[in-house]
Amino acid sequence: MYRTPKEHFMSKQELTRAVISEEDINESTLPLIEDVLEKRLDKVVTILDCKKNNSTGVYNEILSMVEKALINIAMRRSNNIQTAAADFLGINRNTLHNKIKKMKG
C-alpha cells in the first residue's frame, strides 16, 4: 500500500480512521481486535504445542513469527523502502536492516 508523505506523519488514530470508516470506530474497536488476535494465537499455540519439537519455546516462536510478519507488512506498505518501513514500525532503520538480514540468513 502506497502511503503519501502526509500519511507518514499521521497519528495511529488518524491512520485507523483512514482505514476504518467513521461509523465502525468506537471505544470498543481495540478490544475486539485484541480478542480476534488472542483467538488466532490460541490456534497457533495449539499447532506449535502439537509439534513438541520447538526448543525455543512457544513464546519466542510466536514473537519471531509476529516480528517477521510485521516486517513483511511494513516492507510491502513502504514499497520496500527500509527507512519508511522502519518509521512505520517505530524502530531505527539500522535495527530493521539487521532484523531483515537475520531473517534472510
C-alpha positions as CSV (number, residue, x, y, z in Angstrom):
1,M,0.0,0.0,0.0
2,Y,1.5,3.3,-1.0
3,R,1.5,6.0,1.6
4,T,1.7,9.7,0.7
5,P,4.2,11.9,2.6
6,K,1.3,13.2,4.7
7,E,0.4,9.7,5.7
8,H,3.9,9.1,7.1
9,F,3.3,11.8,9.7
10,M,-0.3,10.8,10.6
11,S,-1.0,9.5,14.1
12,K,-2.1,5.9,14.6
13,Q,-5.7,7.2,15.3
14,E,-5.7,9.2,12.1
15,L,-4.5,6.2,10.1
16,T,-7.0,4.0,11.7
17,R,-9.8,6.4,10.7
18,A,-8.5,6.4,7.2
19,V,-8.7,2.6,7.0
20,I,-11.9,2.0,9.0
21,S,-15.0,4.1,8.3
22,E,-16.1,6.6,10.9
23,E,-19.2,4.5,11.8
24,D,-17.0,1.5,12.6
25,I,-14.8,3.3,15.1
26,N,-15.7,3.4,18.7
27,E,-14.1,2.8,22.0
28,S,-14.6,-0.9,21.8
29,T,-12.7,-1.4,18.5
30,L,-9.3,-2.1,20.0
31,P,-10.6,-4.8,22.5
32,L,-12.3,-6.5,19.6
33,I,-9.1,-6.6,17.6
34,E,-7.3,-8.0,20.7
35,D,-10.0,-10.7,21.1
36,V,-9.6,-11.8,17.5
37,L,-5.8,-11.8,17.8
38,E,-6.0,-13.8,21.0
39,K,-8.3,-16.4,19.4
40,R,-5.9,-16.8,16.4
41,L,-2.9,-17.0,18.6
42,D,-4.6,-19.7,20.6
43,K,-4.9,-21.8,17.4
44,V,-1.3,-21.2,16.5
45,V,-0.2,-22.2,20.0
46,T,-2.2,-25.4,19.7
47,I,-0.4,-26.2,16.5
48,L,3.0,-25.4,17.9
49,D,2.2,-27.5,21.0
50,C,1.4,-30.5,18.8
51,K,4.9,-30.3,17.2
52,K,6.6,-30.5,20.6
53,N,10.0,-30.1,19.0
54,N,10.4,-26.4,19.3
55,S,13.4,-25.9,21.5
56,T,12.9,-22.1,21.8
57,G,9.5,-22.3,23.5
58,V,6.2,-21.1,22.3
59,Y,6.7,-17.5,23.5
60,N,9.9,-17.0,21.4
61,E,8.4,-18.9,18.5
62,I,5.3,-16.6,18.4
63,L,7.4,-13.5,18.8
64,S,9.6,-14.5,15.9
65,M,6.6,-15.2,13.7
66,V,4.9,-11.9,14.6
67,E,8.1,-9.9,14.1
68,K,8.6,-11.5,10.6
69,A,5.0,-10.8,9.6
70,L,5.2,-7.2,10.8
71,I,8.4,-6.6,8.9
72,N,6.9,-8.1,5.7
73,I,3.8,-6.0,6.1
74,A,5.9,-2.8,6.6
75,M,8.1,-3.5,3.7
76,R,5.1,-4.1,1.4
77,R,3.4,-0.9,2.6
78,S,6.5,1.1,2.1
79,N,7.3,-0.3,-1.4
80,N,10.4,-2.0,0.1
81,I,11.9,1.3,1.3
82,Q,13.6,0.4,4.6
83,T,13.5,3.9,6.0
84,A,9.8,4.2,5.5
85,A,9.2,0.7,6.8
86,A,11.3,1.4,9.9
87,D,9.2,4.6,10.5
88,F,6.0,2.6,10.2
89,L,7.2,0.1,12.7
90,G,8.6,2.8,15.0
91,I,12.2,1.3,15.0
92,N,15.6,2.6,13.8
93,R,16.4,1.9,10.2
94,N,19.6,0.1,11.2
95,T,17.6,-2.2,13.6
96,L,15.3,-3.0,10.7
97,H,18.2,-3.7,8.4
98,N,19.7,-6.1,10.9
99,K,16.4,-7.9,11.5
100,I,15.9,-8.4,7.8
101,K,19.5,-9.6,7.4
102,K,18.9,-12.1,10.3
103,M,15.6,-13.3,8.7
104,K,17.3,-14.0,5.4
105,G,20.4,-15.6,6.8
